[in-house]
Amino acid sequence: MEKTNNQIELDNSFVNIYGNNSKHPILILFKLYKGNYGRFALAILFFIIKHSPVWILPIITSNIINIATYPEGHTEKDILINVLVIIALIIFNFPMNYLYTKCQSSAIRQVEANLRSALIRKLQQLSISYHKEMESGRLQSKIIRDVEAIETLSSQIFTSLLTIGLNIIVALSITLTKSMTVFVFFILTVPVAGITIAMFRRSIRKRNREFRREMENTSARVMEMVELIPVTRAHALENEEIKKMESQLNEVASKGYRLDIVQANFAAVSWCLFQAFQVICLAFTGFLAFKKRILVGDIAMYQSYFTTIVNMVSNLITMLPNIAKGTESITSVGEVLLAHDVENYKGKKKLKNVIGDFKFINTSFAYEDGKEILSDLNFKVNHGETIALVGESGAGKTTILNLVIGFNKPTGGMVTLDGYDMNDLNLRTYRQHLAVVPQATILFSGSIRDNITYGLNSYTEEQLNAAVKAANLSSFIESLPEGLDTMIGEHGGKLSGGQRQRLSIARALIRQPKVIILDEATSALDSNSEREIQTALDNLVSDRTTFVVAHRLSTIRNADKIAVIGNGGCIEFGSYDELMEKKGAFYQMRKLQME
């Protein structure tokens, strides 16, 4: 399905934001929220109103103490007025807090959802080669854990930093209007905070980066372990797998421990410093009151404001590890959004229909390491023909299928479809006419119906039943209490290997494709089921171009053409009977299987 203009614009905006490598992660974070600045402005306004009791209470406290200490010129009414003012501000807190949270949270959650959507769409665009090299657990960590860390960082910046900044500004401003001497004393705490932050910043950032990468590795290892449980159990390798995972988990614990130690030292040093300064502040303002330079009630006010400043600076320092974690996650997400290994079809020819004529013209393919798999491959497949690819493992049969699908691109020569170089085609429009039955059956949690009709916007029950029948699933489905609506478990775990393979075949058949790829499609079936499905496939592939990879050569007797792949090219090419009469490579392979 094509992306909407809004999605394209959104994805491009994320890429542009990340595109300049010189940008600091915090600057990138702010740019992610472009278009939401108005919400944050309202949030700040509501925050100031809701938070005002915290700033006014020390003044009210000081006023009441001073009125009680120096009653001359005051009445009980003055105390009552101060109390009513603070009560009114406290009552205002509830509606203002709701409006503040609504504005702030709606912006953060929307960007969080948009960022995850952009990542998911980018993963759908990235090439198969990229996905083969990047572990799925690592990608999952970026989408879930890293975006969550960015959301946490956003909340801290737009909530905690807002609180810290406004509290410090208000406390210092009121102090400045009351006493320049006390204000100067307060200002001396700022360099101390700055020095403390500078001492730990680099170490915390380093430990956070190490911990994040180790968590990604662990996520990938856990997914791999879960998928290998049947193999592990079958070979009694539970203890070995446990030891391997415990080693990985111990490494995570070690990295986490180092991070915790740095953070703990950071917090302990800052706490001791600021507690010492609070005691000094109490002594300093007490001395000023003793010398009659400030009123007695002002001691409580200054102590409250100084405590506020100390706590705010301490909170800022405490936030530093999470800020480092969030900025590291911003960089991590950018690794996916800026990846260039994508299938880009902009400006390429769209196909409304596919005939199914293929030509391999001097086709070569080599991986990035320079290892050549195919060299000067030449053969033609006409519309409606079935071509079987046979040969030893590693000969290049799957590589040829990937060239036909468009997962791989020739490093030399070309592959044409209906006369067009496949490099010039919008392969997404071509793949709408393609059906693939892979060797490793890919199913998802859901019902049998969901798996067969995956991706279809509309279908009839007749089409579904025909596909089920052709894949030899009818009797099996009829035996289930819920029939087609039976849930198959994760990766089809409730089905046998043959049942999973037949379900995958049914998924391909219901699409009525013009081109069919069968990569060992009957490998998981018993001989009886294989015969029944082979007969059905022989009927259904008529008038469709079909590529078949099969190790059991008896299953390709009816193929129109057989290509024996080896030594980087096509050793032999012809029908089954022609190759058997030739008594060459294919004849020898068939003879070995018959023995």
HELIX and SHEET records of a PDB file:
HELIX    1   1 ASN A    5  GLY A   19  1                                  15    
HELIX    2   2 PRO A   25  LEU A   32  1                                   8    
HELIX    3   3 TYR A   37  THR A   69  1                                  33    
HELIX    4   4 GLU A   76  GLN A  125  1                                  50    
HELIX    5   5 ILE A  128  GLU A  133  1                                   6    
HELIX    6   6 SER A  136  SER A  141  1                                   6    
HELIX    7   7 LYS A  142  ASP A  146  3                                   5    
HELIX    8   8 VAL A  147  SER A  155  1                                   9    
HELIX    9   9 GLN A  156  SER A  160  3                                   5    
HELIX   10  10 LEU A  161  LYS A  178  1                                  18    
HELIX   11  11 MET A  180  ILE A  187  1                                   8    
HELIX   12  12 THR A  189  GLU A  227  1                                  39    
HELIX   13  13 ILE A  229  ALA A  234  1                                   6    
HELIX   14  14 GLU A  238  PHE A  290  1                                  53    
HELIX   15  15 VAL A  296  LEU A  337  1                                  42    
HELIX   16  16 LYS A  397  ILE A  405  1                                   9    
HELIX   17  17 MET A  422  ASP A  424  5                                   3    
HELIX   18  18 LEU A  427  ARG A  431  1                                   5    
HELIX   19  19 ILE A  448  ILE A  452  1                                   5    
HELIX   20  20 GLU A  461  ALA A  470  1                                  10    
HELIX   21  21 SER A  474  GLU A  478  1                                   5    
HELIX   22  22 GLY A  483  ASP A  485  5                                   3    
HELIX   23  23 GLU A  490  GLY A  492  5                                   3    
HELIX   24  24 GLY A  497  LEU A  509  1                                  13    
HELIX   25  25 SER A  527  LEU A  540  1                                  14    
HELIX   26  26 LEU A  553  ILE A  556  5                                   4    
HELIX   27  27 TYR A  576  LYS A  582  1                                   7    
HELIX   28  28 ALA A  585  MET A  594  1                                  10    
SHEET    1   A 4 GLU A 372  VAL A 381  0                                        
SHEET    2   A 4 PHE A 358  ALA A 366 -1                                        
SHEET    3   A 4 GLY A 412  LEU A 417 -1                                        
SHEET    4   A 4 TYR A 420  ASP A 421 -1                                        
SHEET    1   B 6 LEU A 434  VAL A 437  0                                        
SHEET    2   B 6 VAL A 515  ASP A 519  1                                        
SHEET    3   B 6 THR A 545  VAL A 549  1                                        
SHEET    4   B 6 THR A 386  VAL A 390  1                                        
SHEET    5   B 6 LYS A 561  GLY A 566  1                                        
SHEET    6   B 6 GLY A 569  GLY A 574 -1                                        
END                                                                             
